[in-house]
């Protein structure tokens, strides 16, 4: 089986796990579904790395030899280092919902405070609102982390690369292609 | 001992922090806001436990001595053990949205698979979709886990509680009251 077939087989497995979970209301089935998604993400990354291997080697050699990258090579370098962030930001369209939800929760917390926190009911309600906010905050934080990472990268490669930036890119590229996490 | 004045003060800090965060929108600001929310949740929990301070010792004694609890005591036991879960489930209304979002993401993954995985673009798109699914799945798994926890508690305490469960409950209450995390 080649990499694409492996990814395709994993998609089928994931779809089965998803159906089982979505037809149920069982936390364990949703945890299994999460695991399948993590594996699919990993396999997709590996298939992607295999596809860009030749370009990666050519870019690495040019960077090591301090040669100037062409426009296409620069685009490929962007895809290699911040491609995942770019695609994530391009397709993620929940930001406004998250902002509204956080705003709503913040207002509810304020109202609860105005109403008084003397009874047990208010304190448990407050805990529930905090738990809700903790569900949204990692998503919105991740969104801005990726956006800032992309911005920093664009700035770093916008002009002529100095030796430090070049060396950093070489190290990041090598680490990414070796790692099974990046 | 924490009182509602501390919680009230923390809410004011949180609201100010949230206002600033919504204006600045950076990863660092949102991370700090998460810390504030965690802090407030911890304080609300401690204030809640402080409020029950005089009520839980008689319950522990009764549980240890094998005596039957009154309805009021049973209600307090329920608040102590699964009150947070009950309130969370009562105020969390996004479960259907999460399910719909998962179904949409899965459908998108299947569309990419059907269109073929030869292009780098398709692989990057699948990675982004996996990332989105991994954002929703912990919320939905947590929701069902809390629901299962609540159901188990109701099952265990519906009829006469056996000696072993009584001891376990008494120890759990002691641990909860001593711990900063529970």
Interface residues (C-beta under 8 A of the other chain):
Chain A: X4 X7 X8 X11 X14 X15 X18 X22 X25 X26 X27 X30 X31 X33 X34 X37 X38 X40 X41 X44 X45 X47 X48 X51 X52 X79 X83 X84 X87 X88 X90 X91 X92 X99 X102 X103 X106 X109 X110 X112 X113 X116 X117 X118 X120 X123 X124 X125 X126 X127 X128 X129 X130 X131 X132 X133 X134 X135 X137 X138 X139 X140 X141 X142 X144 X145 X148
Chain B: X4 X7 X8 X11 X12 X14 X15 X18 X22 X25 X26 X27 X30 X31 X33 X34 X37 X38 X40 X41 X44 X45 X47 X48 X51 X52 X79 X83 X84 X86 X87 X88 X90 X91 X92 X99 X102 X103 X106 X109 X110 X113 X116 X117 X118 X120 X123 X124 X125 X126 X127 X128 X129 X130 X131 X132 X133 X134 X135 X137 X138 X139 X140 X141 X142 X143 X144 X145 X147 X148
